[in-house]
Amino acid sequence: MITLEGLTKRYGATTAVDSLDLTISPGRVTGFLGPNGAGKSTTMRMILGLDSPSDGTALVDGRPYAEWPRPLTKVGALLDAKALHPRRSARGHLVAMARSNGVPVSRVDEVLSIVGLDAVTRKRAGQFSLGMGQRLGIAGALLGDPEVLMFDEPVNGLDPDGVRWVRELMRSLAAEGRTVFVSSHLMSEMQLTADQLVVIGRGRLIADAAVGDVIAGSSRTTIVVRVPDPAQLAVLRDRLTAEAERVETADERLVVTGVPAERVGDLAHALGVRLHELATERASLEEAYMELTADSVEYGVAVAS
Protein backbone atom coordinates (compact mmCIF):
# COMPACT_ATOMS: atom_id res chain seq x y z
CA MET A 1 0.00 0.00 0.00
CA ILE A 2 1.15 3.54 -0.79
CA THR A 3 -0.12 6.39 1.38
CA LEU A 4 0.32 10.06 0.54
CA GLU A 5 -0.58 12.56 3.25
CA GLY A 6 -0.48 16.25 2.33
CA LEU A 7 2.34 15.53 -0.11
CA THR A 8 3.72 18.81 -1.48
CA LYS A 9 6.77 19.70 -3.56
CA ARG A 10 7.85 23.26 -4.29
CA TYR A 11 10.66 24.44 -6.53
CA GLY A 12 11.12 28.06 -5.52
CA ALA A 13 7.94 29.89 -6.48
CA THR A 14 6.62 26.87 -8.42
CA THR A 15 4.49 24.22 -6.73
CA ALA A 16 4.85 20.95 -8.62
CA VAL A 17 2.68 18.87 -6.27
CA ASP A 18 0.15 20.42 -3.92
CA SER A 19 -1.18 18.61 -0.83
CA LEU A 20 -1.93 15.21 -2.33
CA ASP A 21 -3.88 12.89 -0.04
CA LEU A 22 -4.13 9.41 -1.55
CA THR A 23 -4.15 5.74 -0.72
CA ILE A 24 -3.01 3.36 -3.46
CA SER A 25 -4.45 0.03 -2.39
CA PRO A 26 -3.26 -3.52 -3.14
CA GLY A 27 -5.12 -5.98 -5.31
CA ARG A 28 -5.80 -3.64 -8.21
CA VAL A 29 -4.06 -1.67 -10.94
CA THR A 30 -4.17 2.04 -10.22
CA GLY A 31 -3.59 4.26 -13.26
CA PHE A 32 -1.89 7.61 -12.65
CA LEU A 33 -2.95 10.18 -15.25
CA GLY A 34 -2.39 13.85 -15.91
CA PRO A 35 -1.13 16.29 -18.55
CA ASN A 36 2.58 16.94 -19.06
CA GLY A 37 3.87 18.89 -16.08
CA ALA A 38 1.02 17.79 -13.83
CA GLY A 39 3.40 16.35 -11.21
CA LYS A 40 3.16 12.61 -11.87
CA SER A 41 6.89 11.87 -12.12
CA THR A 42 7.64 14.19 -9.19
CA THR A 43 5.11 12.32 -7.07
CA MET A 44 6.64 8.96 -7.96
CA ARG A 45 10.13 10.27 -7.21
CA MET A 46 9.01 11.43 -3.77
CA ILE A 47 7.50 8.01 -3.01
CA LEU A 48 10.90 6.47 -3.81
CA GLY A 49 12.87 9.06 -1.85
CA LEU A 50 14.54 10.45 -4.96
CA ASP A 51 12.99 13.84 -4.23
CA SER A 52 12.20 15.18 -0.76
CA PRO A 53 8.73 16.64 -0.19
CA SER A 54 8.45 20.24 0.96
CA ASP A 55 5.55 19.15 3.16
CA GLY A 56 3.67 15.95 3.93
CA THR A 57 4.71 12.34 3.73
CA ALA A 58 4.88 9.45 1.27
CA LEU A 59 4.74 6.04 2.95
CA VAL A 60 5.03 2.48 1.70
CA ASP A 61 3.22 0.10 4.04
CA GLY A 62 3.46 2.73 6.77
CA ARG A 63 7.16 3.59 6.39
CA PRO A 64 9.20 5.89 4.16
CA TYR A 65 10.85 3.98 1.32
CA ALA A 66 14.34 4.81 2.62
CA GLU A 67 13.63 3.08 5.95
CA TRP A 68 13.12 -0.35 4.39
CA PRO A 69 16.37 -2.31 4.85
CA ARG A 70 16.15 -4.09 1.48
CA PRO A 71 13.94 -1.74 -0.53
CA LEU A 72 13.94 -3.78 -3.75
CA THR A 73 12.11 -6.54 -1.88
CA LYS A 74 9.41 -4.06 -0.84
CA VAL A 75 9.06 -1.78 -3.90
CA GLY A 76 9.96 -2.47 -7.50
CA ALA A 77 10.02 0.56 -9.78
CA LEU A 78 10.64 1.54 -13.38
CA LEU A 79 10.87 5.31 -13.74
CA ASP A 80 13.58 5.60 -16.40
CA ALA A 81 14.61 2.60 -18.48
CA LYS A 82 17.86 4.35 -19.44
CA ALA A 83 19.02 4.68 -15.81
CA LEU A 84 21.70 1.97 -16.06
CA HIS A 85 25.35 1.49 -16.99
CA PRO A 86 25.32 1.13 -20.80
CA ARG A 87 28.41 -1.12 -20.89
CA ARG A 88 27.01 -3.71 -18.51
CA SER A 89 25.24 -6.73 -19.89
CA ALA A 90 21.56 -7.18 -19.13
CA ARG A 91 22.44 -9.96 -16.70
CA GLY A 92 25.33 -8.02 -15.17
CA HIS A 93 23.05 -5.04 -14.53
CA LEU A 94 20.52 -7.20 -12.69
CA VAL A 95 23.19 -9.14 -10.79
CA ALA A 96 24.54 -5.85 -9.39
CA MET A 97 21.02 -4.87 -8.32
CA ALA A 98 20.42 -8.28 -6.73
CA ARG A 99 23.64 -8.24 -4.71
CA SER A 100 22.95 -4.73 -3.42
CA ASN A 101 19.70 -5.91 -1.84
CA GLY A 102 20.49 -9.47 -0.81
CA VAL A 103 18.40 -11.00 -3.58
CA PRO A 104 19.57 -14.46 -4.74
CA VAL A 105 21.39 -14.25 -8.08
CA SER A 106 19.23 -17.15 -9.29
CA ARG A 107 16.34 -14.68 -9.37
CA VAL A 108 18.11 -12.75 -12.16
CA ASP A 109 17.62 -15.53 -14.68
CA GLU A 110 14.00 -15.95 -13.59
CA VAL A 111 13.06 -12.33 -14.28
CA LEU A 112 15.01 -12.23 -17.56
CA SER A 113 12.89 -15.17 -18.67
CA ILE A 114 9.67 -13.51 -17.47
CA VAL A 115 10.34 -10.42 -19.61
CA GLY A 116 11.50 -12.39 -22.66
CA LEU A 117 15.18 -11.42 -22.68
CA ASP A 118 16.63 -14.94 -22.36
CA ALA A 119 18.46 -14.70 -25.69
CA VAL A 120 20.23 -11.39 -24.96
CA THR A 121 21.39 -11.77 -21.35
CA ARG A 122 25.04 -11.11 -22.35
CA LYS A 123 24.29 -8.16 -24.62
CA ARG A 124 25.30 -4.72 -23.38
CA ALA A 125 22.34 -2.76 -22.11
CA GLY A 126 23.50 0.33 -24.03
CA GLN A 127 22.87 -1.57 -27.30
CA PHE A 128 19.26 -2.35 -26.44
CA SER A 129 16.38 -0.86 -28.38
CA LEU A 130 13.87 1.28 -26.46
CA GLY A 131 11.49 -1.66 -26.16
CA MET A 132 14.20 -4.03 -24.94
CA GLY A 133 15.31 -1.41 -22.43
CA GLN A 134 11.75 -1.21 -21.12
CA ARG A 135 11.69 -4.99 -20.67
CA LEU A 136 14.98 -4.86 -18.78
CA GLY A 137 13.61 -2.09 -16.58
CA ILE A 138 10.53 -4.18 -15.81
CA ALA A 139 12.82 -7.11 -14.97
CA GLY A 140 14.60 -4.87 -12.48
CA ALA A 141 11.28 -3.89 -10.90
CA LEU A 142 10.33 -7.56 -10.50
CA LEU A 143 13.75 -8.62 -9.20
CA GLY A 144 13.00 -8.50 -5.47
CA ASP A 145 9.53 -10.07 -5.84
CA PRO A 146 8.10 -6.91 -4.22
CA GLU A 147 4.65 -6.25 -2.82
CA VAL A 148 4.49 -2.78 -4.40
CA LEU A 149 5.26 -2.00 -8.05
CA MET A 150 5.50 1.39 -9.72
CA PHE A 151 5.85 1.96 -13.45
CA ASP A 152 6.21 5.25 -15.33
CA GLU A 153 5.18 4.84 -18.99
CA PRO A 154 6.07 1.10 -19.08
CA VAL A 155 4.91 0.46 -22.67
CA ASN A 156 7.07 3.12 -24.34
CA GLY A 157 8.81 1.59 -27.34
CA LEU A 158 6.98 -1.74 -27.15
CA ASP A 159 5.28 -3.31 -30.16
CA PRO A 160 1.58 -4.33 -29.91
CA ASP A 161 2.48 -7.79 -28.62
CA GLY A 162 4.68 -6.20 -25.96
CA VAL A 163 1.96 -3.76 -24.95
CA ARG A 164 -0.48 -6.64 -24.48
CA TRP A 165 2.13 -8.53 -22.47
CA VAL A 166 2.61 -5.56 -20.12
CA ARG A 167 -1.16 -5.23 -19.72
CA GLU A 168 -1.51 -8.88 -18.76
CA LEU A 169 1.51 -8.68 -16.46
CA MET A 170 0.08 -5.68 -14.56
CA ARG A 171 -3.26 -7.36 -14.09
CA SER A 172 -1.68 -10.64 -12.98
CA LEU A 173 0.48 -8.84 -10.42
CA ALA A 174 -2.57 -7.08 -9.01
CA ALA A 175 -4.48 -10.37 -8.93
CA GLU A 176 -1.72 -11.73 -6.67
CA GLY A 177 -2.60 -9.01 -4.15
CA ARG A 178 0.21 -6.59 -5.00
CA THR A 179 -0.07 -2.81 -5.22
CA VAL A 180 0.42 -1.75 -8.87
CA PHE A 181 0.75 1.99 -9.63
CA VAL A 182 1.14 2.86 -13.32
CA SER A 183 1.61 6.24 -14.98
CA SER A 184 0.70 6.46 -18.66
CA HIS A 185 -0.48 8.80 -21.40
CA LEU A 186 -2.11 5.97 -23.36
CA MET A 187 -5.77 6.32 -22.43
CA SER A 188 -6.93 3.35 -24.48
CA GLU A 189 -4.45 1.13 -22.68
CA MET A 190 -5.39 2.46 -19.26
CA GLN A 191 -9.03 1.77 -20.03
CA LEU A 192 -8.12 -1.88 -20.63
CA THR A 193 -5.61 -2.22 -17.78
CA ALA A 194 -6.56 -0.11 -14.77
CA ASP A 195 -9.20 -0.74 -12.12
CA GLN A 196 -8.79 2.62 -10.36
CA LEU A 197 -7.69 6.00 -11.71
CA VAL A 198 -5.92 8.86 -10.03
CA VAL A 199 -5.97 12.01 -12.17
CA ILE A 200 -3.96 15.12 -11.28
CA GLY A 201 -3.55 18.48 -12.96
CA ARG A 202 -1.20 21.32 -12.00
CA GLY A 203 -0.15 19.24 -9.01
CA ARG A 204 -3.66 18.90 -7.59
CA LEU A 205 -5.96 15.91 -7.35
CA ILE A 206 -8.78 16.00 -9.92
CA ALA A 207 -10.20 12.49 -9.57
CA ASP A 208 -9.69 9.31 -7.58
CA ALA A 209 -12.29 6.82 -8.76
CA ALA A 210 -12.94 3.53 -10.51
CA VAL A 211 -12.43 3.60 -14.28
CA GLY A 212 -16.12 2.99 -14.90
CA ASP A 213 -17.11 5.86 -12.61
CA VAL A 214 -14.75 8.27 -14.37
CA ILE A 215 -16.26 7.35 -17.74
CA ALA A 216 -19.83 7.42 -16.44
CA GLY A 217 -19.25 10.91 -15.06
CA SER A 218 -18.37 12.30 -18.48
CA SER A 219 -20.90 14.45 -20.29
CA ARG A 220 -20.01 12.39 -23.37
CA THR A 221 -21.73 9.36 -21.79
CA THR A 222 -25.39 9.52 -22.82
CA ILE A 223 -28.57 7.46 -22.78
CA VAL A 224 -30.39 7.09 -26.08
CA VAL A 225 -34.14 6.45 -25.88
CA ARG A 226 -36.36 5.80 -28.90
CA VAL A 227 -40.12 6.25 -28.48
CA PRO A 228 -42.29 5.67 -31.58
CA ASP A 229 -45.29 7.64 -30.30
CA PRO A 230 -44.68 11.45 -30.43
CA ALA A 231 -47.12 12.15 -27.56
CA GLN A 232 -45.42 9.60 -25.31
CA LEU A 233 -42.02 10.96 -26.35
CA ALA A 234 -43.08 14.41 -25.13
CA VAL A 235 -44.33 13.01 -21.81
CA LEU A 236 -41.08 11.18 -21.15
CA ARG A 237 -39.01 14.16 -22.25
CA ASP A 238 -40.82 16.49 -19.83
CA ARG A 239 -40.33 14.06 -16.94
CA LEU A 240 -36.65 13.51 -17.71
CA THR A 241 -36.01 17.24 -18.02
CA ALA A 242 -36.75 17.56 -14.31
CA GLU A 243 -33.96 15.09 -13.40
CA ALA A 244 -31.35 15.02 -16.14
CA GLU A 245 -28.52 17.44 -16.79
CA ARG A 246 -29.51 17.68 -20.44
CA VAL A 247 -32.21 16.22 -22.68
CA GLU A 248 -32.04 16.63 -26.44
CA THR A 249 -34.66 15.56 -28.98
CA ALA A 250 -33.65 14.01 -32.30
CA ASP A 251 -36.48 12.64 -34.48
CA GLU A 252 -38.18 10.00 -32.34
CA ARG A 253 -35.20 9.76 -29.99
CA LEU A 254 -34.15 11.43 -26.76
CA VAL A 255 -30.47 11.82 -25.91
CA VAL A 256 -30.15 12.08 -22.14
CA THR A 257 -27.16 13.08 -19.99
CA GLY A 258 -26.90 12.75 -16.22
CA VAL A 259 -29.43 9.96 -15.60
CA PRO A 260 -28.56 6.23 -15.73
CA ALA A 261 -30.33 3.93 -18.17
CA GLU A 262 -32.01 2.06 -15.30
CA ARG A 263 -33.69 5.25 -14.14
CA VAL A 264 -34.86 6.11 -17.64
CA GLY A 265 -36.35 2.63 -18.02
CA ASP A 266 -38.13 2.86 -14.64
CA LEU A 267 -39.62 6.26 -15.53
CA ALA A 268 -40.82 5.01 -18.91
CA HIS A 269 -42.47 2.01 -17.23
CA ALA A 270 -44.14 4.18 -14.60
CA LEU A 271 -45.47 6.55 -17.27
CA GLY A 272 -46.67 3.75 -19.53
CA VAL A 273 -44.33 4.84 -22.32
CA ARG A 274 -43.51 2.16 -24.91
CA LEU A 275 -39.81 2.07 -25.82
CA HIS A 276 -38.23 0.75 -29.00
CA GLU A 277 -34.67 1.46 -27.81
CA LEU A 278 -32.86 2.14 -24.55
CA ALA A 279 -29.08 2.18 -24.84
CA THR A 280 -26.04 3.65 -23.10
CA GLU A 281 -23.49 5.29 -25.37
CA ARG A 282 -20.38 5.49 -23.23
CA ALA A 283 -17.60 7.98 -23.59
CA SER A 284 -14.12 6.61 -24.06
CA LEU A 285 -11.66 7.09 -21.23
CA GLU A 286 -9.79 9.52 -23.47
CA GLU A 287 -12.91 11.67 -23.86
CA ALA A 288 -13.59 11.58 -20.11
CA TYR A 289 -9.95 12.39 -19.35
CA MET A 290 -9.85 15.33 -21.77
CA GLU A 291 -12.97 16.72 -20.16
CA LEU A 292 -11.55 16.33 -16.64
CA THR A 293 -8.20 17.95 -17.45
CA ALA A 294 -9.40 20.69 -19.82
CA ASP A 295 -8.45 23.43 -17.36
CA SER A 296 -5.17 21.80 -16.28
CA VAL A 297 -3.18 21.59 -19.52
CA GLU A 298 -0.07 23.74 -19.20
CA TYR A 299 1.68 22.85 -22.44
CA GLY A 300 -1.14 22.71 -24.97
CA VAL A 301 -0.82 23.60 -28.63
CA ALA A 302 -3.01 25.60 -30.91
CA VAL A 303 -5.34 23.63 -33.16
CA ALA A 304 -4.98 24.55 -36.84
CA SER A 305 -8.16 25.86 -38.40
LOTOR-332689 format. One record per residue (C-alpha): residue number from 0; residue in three letters; x, y, z. Coordinates in steps of 0.25 Angstrom, whole numbers, plus 5000, padded with zeros to 4 digits. Example, Ala and Ser with C-alpha at 12.3 -4.5 7.8 and 13.67 -1.06 7.14 Angstrom:
2
REC    i   aa  east  north    up
REC    0  ALA  5049   4982  5031
REC    1  SER  5055   4996  5029
//
This chain:
305
REC    i   aa  east  north    up
REC    0  MET  5000   5000  5000
REC    1  ILE  5005   5014  4997
REC    2  THR  5000   5026  5006
REC    3  LEU  5001   5040  5002
REC    4  GLU  4998   5050  5013
REC    5  GLY  4998   5065  5009
REC    6  LEU  5009   5062  5000
REC    7  THR  5015   5075  4994
REC    8  LYS  5027   5079  4986
REC    9  ARG  5031   5093  4983
REC   10  TYR  5043   5098  4974
REC   11  GLY  5044   5112  4978
REC   12  ALA  5032   5120  4974
REC   13  THR  5026   5107  4966
REC   14  THR  5018   5097  4973
REC   15  ALA  5019   5084  4966
REC   16  VAL  5011   5075  4975
REC   17  ASP  5001   5082  4984
REC   18  SER  4995   5074  4997
REC   19  LEU  4992   5061  4991
REC   20  ASP  4984   5052  5000
REC   21  LEU  4983   5038  4994
REC   22  THR  4983   5023  4997
REC   23  ILE  4988   5013  4986
REC   24  SER  4982   5000  4990
REC   25  PRO  4987   4986  4987
REC   26  GLY  4980   4976  4979
REC   27  ARG  4977   4985  4967
REC   28  VAL  4984   4993  4956
REC   29  THR  4983   5008  4959
REC   30  GLY  4986   5017  4947
REC   31  PHE  4992   5030  4949
REC   32  LEU  4988   5041  4939
REC   33  GLY  4990   5055  4936
REC   34  PRO  4995   5065  4926
REC   35  ASN  5010   5068  4924
REC   36  GLY  5015   5076  4936
REC   37  ALA  5004   5071  4945
REC   38  GLY  5014   5065  4955
REC   39  LYS  5013   5050  4953
REC   40  SER  5028   5047  4952
REC   41  THR  5031   5057  4963
REC   42  THR  5020   5049  4972
REC   43  MET  5027   5036  4968
REC   44  ARG  5041   5041  4971
REC   45  MET  5036   5046  4985
REC   46  ILE  5030   5032  4988
REC   47  LEU  5044   5026  4985
REC   48  GLY  5051   5036  4993
REC   49  LEU  5058   5042  4980
REC   50  ASP  5052   5055  4983
REC   51  SER  5049   5061  4997
REC   52  PRO  5035   5067  4999
REC   53  SER  5034   5081  5004
REC   54  ASP  5022   5077  5013
REC   55  GLY  5015   5064  5016
REC   56  THR  5019   5049  5015
REC   57  ALA  5020   5038  5005
REC   58  LEU  5019   5024  5012
REC   59  VAL  5020   5010  5007
REC   60  ASP  5013   5000  5016
REC   61  GLY  5014   5011  5027
REC   62  ARG  5029   5014  5026
REC   63  PRO  5037   5024  5017
REC   64  TYR  5043   5016  5005
REC   65  ALA  5057   5019  5010
REC   66  GLU  5055   5012  5024
REC   67  TRP  5052   4999  5018
REC   68  PRO  5065   4991  5019
REC   69  ARG  5065   4984  5006
REC   70  PRO  5056   4993  4998
REC   71  LEU  5056   4985  4985
REC   72  THR  5048   4974  4992
REC   73  LYS  5038   4984  4997
REC   74  VAL  5036   4993  4984
REC   75  GLY  5040   4990  4970
REC   76  ALA  5040   5002  4961
REC   77  LEU  5043   5006  4946
REC   78  LEU  5043   5021  4945
REC   79  ASP  5054   5022  4934
REC   80  ALA  5058   5010  4926
REC   81  LYS  5071   5017  4922
REC   82  ALA  5076   5019  4937
REC   83  LEU  5087   5008  4936
REC   84  HIS  5101   5006  4932
REC   85  PRO  5101   5005  4917
REC   86  ARG  5114   4996  4916
REC   87  ARG  5108   4985  4926
REC   88  SER  5101   4973  4920
REC   89  ALA  5086   4971  4923
REC   90  ARG  5090   4960  4933
REC   91  GLY  5101   4968  4939
REC   92  HIS  5092   4980  4942
REC   93  LEU  5082   4971  4949
REC   94  VAL  5093   4963  4957
REC   95  ALA  5098   4977  4962
REC   96  MET  5084   4981  4967
REC   97  ALA  5082   4967  4973
REC   98  ARG  5095   4967  4981
REC   99  SER  5092   4981  4986
REC  100  ASN  5079   4976  4993
REC  101  GLY  5082   4962  4997
REC  102  VAL  5074   4956  4986
REC  103  PRO  5078   4942  4981
REC  104  VAL  5086   4943  4968
REC  105  SER  5077   4931  4963
REC  106  ARG  5065   4941  4963
REC  107  VAL  5072   4949  4951
REC  108  ASP  5070   4938  4941
REC  109  GLU  5056   4936  4946
REC  110  VAL  5052   4951  4943
REC  111  LEU  5060   4951  4930
REC  112  SER  5052   4939  4925
REC  113  ILE  5039   4946  4930
REC  114  VAL  5041   4958  4922
REC  115  GLY  5046   4950  4909
REC  116  LEU  5061   4954  4909
REC  117  ASP  5067   4940  4911
REC  118  ALA  5074   4941  4897
REC  119  VAL  5081   4954  4900
REC  120  THR  5086   4953  4915
REC  121  ARG  5100   4956  4911
REC  122  LYS  5097   4967  4902
REC  123  ARG  5101   4981  4906
REC  124  ALA  5089   4989  4912
REC  125  GLY  5094   5001  4904
REC  126  GLN  5091   4994  4891
REC  127  PHE  5077   4991  4894
REC  128  SER  5066   4997  4886
REC  129  LEU  5055   5005  4894
REC  130  GLY  5046   4993  4895
REC  131  MET  5057   4984  4900
REC  132  GLY  5061   4994  4910
REC  133  GLN  5047   4995  4916
REC  134  ARG  5047   4980  4917
REC  135  LEU  5060   4981  4925
REC  136  GLY  5054   4992  4934
REC  137  ILE  5042   4983  4937
REC  138  ALA  5051   4972  4940
REC  139  GLY  5058   4981  4950
REC  140  ALA  5045   4984  4956
REC  141  LEU  5041   4970  4958
REC  142  LEU  5055   4966  4963
REC  143  GLY  5052   4966  4978
REC  144  ASP  5038   4960  4977
REC  145  PRO  5032   4972  4983
REC  146  GLU  5019   4975  4989
REC  147  VAL  5018   4989  4982
REC  148  LEU  5021   4992  4968
REC  149  MET  5022   5006  4961
REC  150  PHE  5023   5008  4946
REC  151  ASP  5025   5021  4939
REC  152  GLU  5021   5019  4924
REC  153  PRO  5024   5004  4924
REC  154  VAL  5020   5002  4909
REC  155  ASN  5028   5012  4903
REC  156  GLY  5035   5006  4891
REC  157  LEU  5028   4993  4891
REC  158  ASP  5021   4987  4879
REC  159  PRO  5006   4983  4880
REC  160  ASP  5010   4969  4886
REC  161  GLY  5019   4975  4896
REC  162  VAL  5008   4985  4900
REC  163  ARG  4998   4973  4902
REC  164  TRP  5009   4966  4910
REC  165  VAL  5010   4978  4920
REC  166  ARG  4995   4979  4921
REC  167  GLU  4994   4964  4925
REC  168  LEU  5006   4965  4934
REC  169  MET  5000   4977  4942
REC  170  ARG  4987   4971  4944
REC  171  SER  4993   4957  4948
REC  172  LEU  5002   4965  4958
REC  173  ALA  4990   4972  4964
REC  174  ALA  4982   4959  4964
REC  175  GLU  4993   4953  4973
REC  176  GLY  4990   4964  4983
REC  177  ARG  5001   4974  4980
REC  178  THR  5000   4989  4979
REC  179  VAL  5002   4993  4965
REC  180  PHE  5003   5008  4961
REC  181  VAL  5005   5011  4947
REC  182  SER  5006   5025  4940
REC  183  SER  5003   5026  4925
REC  184  HIS  4998   5035  4914
REC  185  LEU  4992   5024  4907
REC  186  MET  4977   5025  4910
REC  187  SER  4972   5013  4902
REC  188  GLU  4982   5005  4909
REC  189  MET  4978   5010  4923
REC  190  GLN  4964   5007  4920
REC  191  LEU  4968   4992  4917
REC  192  THR  4978   4991  4929
REC  193  ALA  4974   5000  4941
REC  194  ASP  4963   4997  4952
REC  195  GLN  4965   5010  4959
REC  196  LEU  4969   5024  4953
REC  197  VAL  4976   5035  4960
REC  198  VAL  4976   5048  4951
REC  199  ILE  4984   5060  4955
REC  200  GLY  4986   5074  4948
REC  201  ARG  4995   5085  4952
REC  202  GLY  4999   5077  4964
REC  203  ARG  4985   5076  4970
REC  204  LEU  4976   5064  4971
REC  205  ILE  4965   5064  4960
REC  206  ALA  4959   5050  4962
REC  207  ASP  4961   5037  4970
REC  208  ALA  4951   5027  4965
REC  209  ALA  4948   5014  4958
REC  210  VAL  4950   5014  4943
REC  211  GLY  4936   5012  4940
REC  212  ASP  4932   5023  4950
REC  213  VAL  4941   5033  4943
REC  214  ILE  4935   5029  4929
REC  215  ALA  4921   5030  4934
REC  216  GLY  4923   5044  4940
REC  217  SER  4927   5049  4926
REC  218  SER  4916   5058  4919
REC  219  ARG  4920   5050  4907
REC  220  THR  4913   5037  4913
REC  221  THR  4898   5038  4909
REC  222  ILE  4886   5030  4909
REC  223  VAL  4878   5028  4896
REC  224  VAL  4863   5026  4896
REC  225  ARG  4855   5023  4884
REC  226  VAL  4840   5025  4886
REC  227  PRO  4831   5023  4874
REC  228  ASP  4819   5031  4879
REC  229  PRO  4821   5046  4878
REC  230  ALA  4812   5049  4890
REC  231  GLN  4818   5038  4899
REC  232  LEU  4832   5044  4895
REC  233  ALA  4828   5058  4899
REC  234  VAL  4823   5052  4913
REC  235  LEU  4836   5045  4915
REC  236  ARG  4844   5057  4911
REC  237  ASP  4837   5066  4921
REC  238  ARG  4839   5056  4932
REC  239  LEU  4853   5054  4929
REC  240  THR  4856   5069  4928
REC  241  ALA  4853   5070  4943
REC  242  GLU  4864   5060  4946
REC  243  ALA  4875   5060  4935
REC  244  GLU  4886   5070  4933
REC  245  ARG  4882   5071  4918
REC  246  VAL  4871   5065  4909
REC  247  GLU  4872   5067  4894
REC  248  THR  4861   5062  4884
REC  249  ALA  4865   5056  4871
REC  250  ASP  4854   5051  4862
REC  251  GLU  4847   5040  4871
REC  252  ARG  4859   5039  4880
REC  253  LEU  4863   5046  4893
REC  254  VAL  4878   5047  4896
REC  255  VAL  4879   5048  4911
REC  256  THR  4891   5052  4920
REC  257  GLY  4892   5051  4935
REC  258  VAL  4882   5040  4938
REC  259  PRO  4886   5025  4937
REC  260  ALA  4879   5016  4927
REC  261  GLU  4872   5008  4939
REC  262  ARG  4865   5021  4943
REC  263  VAL  4861   5024  4929
REC  264  GLY  4855   5011  4928
REC  265  ASP  4847   5011  4941
REC  266  LEU  4842   5025  4938
REC  267  ALA  4837   5020  4924
REC  268  HIS  4830   5008  4931
REC  269  ALA  4823   5017  4942
REC  270  LEU  4818   5026  4931
REC  271  GLY  4813   5015  4922
REC  272  VAL  4823   5019  4911
REC  273  ARG  4826   5009  4900
REC  274  LEU  4841   5008  4897
REC  275  HIS  4847   5003  4884
REC  276  GLU  4861   5006  4889
REC  277  LEU  4869   5009  4902
REC  278  ALA  4884   5009  4901
REC  279  THR  4896   5015  4908
REC  280  GLU  4906   5021  4899
REC  281  ARG  4918   5022  4907
REC  282  ALA  4930   5032  4906
REC  283  SER  4944   5026  4904
REC  284  LEU  4953   5028  4915
REC  285  GLU  4961   5038  4906
REC  286  GLU  4948   5047  4905
REC  287  ALA  4946   5046  4920
REC  288  TYR  4960   5050  4923
REC  289  MET  4961   5061  4913
REC  290  GLU  4948   5067  4919
REC  291  LEU  4954   5065  4933
REC  292  THR  4967   5072  4930
REC  293  ALA  4962   5083  4921
REC  294  ASP  4966   5094  4931
REC  295  SER  4979   5087  4935
REC  296  VAL  4987   5086  4922
REC  297  GLU  5000   5095  4923
REC  298  TYR  5007   5091  4910
REC  299  GLY  4995   5091  4900
REC  300  VAL  4997   5094  4885
REC  301  ALA  4988   5102  4876
REC  302  VAL  4979   5095  4867
REC  303  ALA  4980   5098  4853
REC  304  SER  4967   5103  4846
//
